[in-house]
Amino acid sequence: MSIAEIIVPQQEVAWLPWAVQYFFLVGMAATAAILVGVGEFVRGGRWQRLQAPALVVAVSTGVIAPIALLADLHQPGRFYHFYTDITPWSWMSLGALILPVFMTGLLGYWVLWQRAVFRAEGAPRWLSLWAAGNWSGQALRPWLAGVMLMGALGILVYTGSEVMIVKARALWHTEWMIVNLALTAFMASLAAIVFTQARILSAAPGDQRLTLRLFVLALIATGAGAVGWAVSGWINGSVSFQAFLRLVEQFAYWRIVFALSVAVGGGLLMAALWMLRTPRGVARSWWLAPLALLAAWSFRWAVLMDVQSVPKYGAGLYPYHLPLGSDGLLGILGVFGLWLAVLMVLPGIIANRGAVHPTQSMREVAHG
Amino acid sequence: MDVSRRQFLGKAAAVTAGVAVMPLSEAEAGLNDQPPRRGGDPNKRYGMAIDLRRCIGCQACTVSCSIENQPPVGQFRTIVHQYEVTDNASEETAAVMLPRLCNQCDNPPCVPVCPVQATWQRKDGIVVVDSDQCVGCGYCVQACPYDARFINHETQVADKCNFCVHRLEAGLLPACVESCVGGARIIGDLNDPDSHINRVLSENYDDVKVLKPELNTRPHVFYIGMTDAFIERIQGESGLWFDSEHGGVMGAVS
């Protein structure tokens, strides 16, 4: 028996490209914040010197992510309903509580970190208030780092879980969703840190080497996450992997997505390993950053937008044409434009006169 | 009884009363669990039977629903899907009509995801949306396995069939039921053993099916006379928009 659809309506996407932007930026903010937090608690100058570029990435993405999230609501003016009607059984409601905690930790930490830098090295005149007064505030820093770390973990868990629990979208319905969103976020934030160190902060080659190594580690972990999802899905017959097999079998588009993912991931890994071999290679590794960012962004596009064009009941795929306005291209470019604008201002503040650690003892480590 | 003990007991009672007043869900519903139902008649459980043998695909239900509930043009709370089914051996073809609407599931996946409690299930089983409370996050649209929900272009909030609850409460039939020329749609109280819907369902007991039963949503729209091929995702040709072989647009565009 063969069936042809004659009259069936098309289901539109309910999550817009804004959601891709939010997941991309908040994932980078959370993973970069984890690296900042590690620098707070782990002894060793290199980890601490990673803090400045990681803060540039975490703060710049962190302040923009909530804007994209707000824009994804069809009724953005009603966002306060998230707080007047807290819903403990909804992952998204939980996320609305985690996000401000994370932002408080991140921005609070940054304010104190920056205050120490300004007090040690002097602040530009227009930011002199930042260093004013006698209170150093540094005793609070580990606490804020703790809040930031817990918030960042909360962000990674909630964003993945919120997608994972949707049984109706078979591809999403796997625990690996949490793991793979987090790993690709690490890949993206480390790529951004590599770029920031090399092109914006002029970091020492040794520091860049650490970041590049971490980037390679994130790439390998991302690959392992993909293989883990596939192998465990194959063995357990998970709905997510079976849905993927069906799509790859039936649709050329999904075959291209799959082939590109393998090619770009493998290519990035080979190139990064090659560059790690020589100091010159390390110095040039920032070339990989745009491609790595694009890969992490595209993964979110495939997960959130492409999966929405898979009918839950019907045959075929729903067509999706990217609108040119704010619900489409303009929104995507606008968010990236905003990020670029913040990136142009922020490093000048955070780095001040070089990526040095704010406390005296750490400066000695850095220079010793 | 000393004062402190009396105070303690008094406070304990107040706490207990507070728990009783507090929505049960806040005390009990874990992440992604169903919150308790609210509103509606607890003695009733509405359901719909759709006898596909009586449906002629006239879309009178689609039109009357649109007139009654005024969704924007091109968006539907109910619509009759139409398929052409060909027997591969005999090459005979037949038209299959499949009226679709919200299934008013007993375990509705759209409800627990809502972050602002704008959608809930009434005690009579009907899943409703408060369009003044909804933030339009689209999470419920993702969670519904039947594509029964959509973001209304005009109100910018989630929209769906609610069995015309405003008509039911006024003693009227839903618009789609009232306008169905073949009498294919039957709505009624499943808790009433003598109701029309219960009689129809028991008369056709071996031929009653629901969509996607394996998801454990326990739908309460029951189809009579439906081929098994329509229980799960359609394995076939997507006629209108996409060439399923190549993923390219055809039909409406070409």
Interface residues (C-beta under 8 A of the other chain):
Chain A: M1 S2 I3 A4 E5 I6 I7 V8 P9 Q10 Q11 E12 A14 W15 D72 L73 H74 Q75 P76 R78 F79 H81 F82 D85 T87 P88 W89 S90 W91 M92 S93 L94 G95 A96 S161 E162 I165 V166 K167 A168 R169 Q250 F251 A252 Y253 W254 Q308 P311 K312 Y313 G314 A315 G316 L317 Y318 P319
Chain B: S25 E26 A29 G30 L31 N32 D33 P35 F76 I79 V80 H81 Q82 Y83 E84 V85 T86 D87 N88 A95 V96 P109 P112 V113 C114 P115 V116 Q117 A118 Q133 C134 V135 G136 C137 G138 Y139 V141 Q142 A143 C144 P145 Y146 D147 F150 I151 Q156 V157 L211 K212 L215 T227 A229 R233 I234 Q235 G236 E237 S238 G239 L240 W241 F242 D243 S244 E245 H246 G247 V249 V253
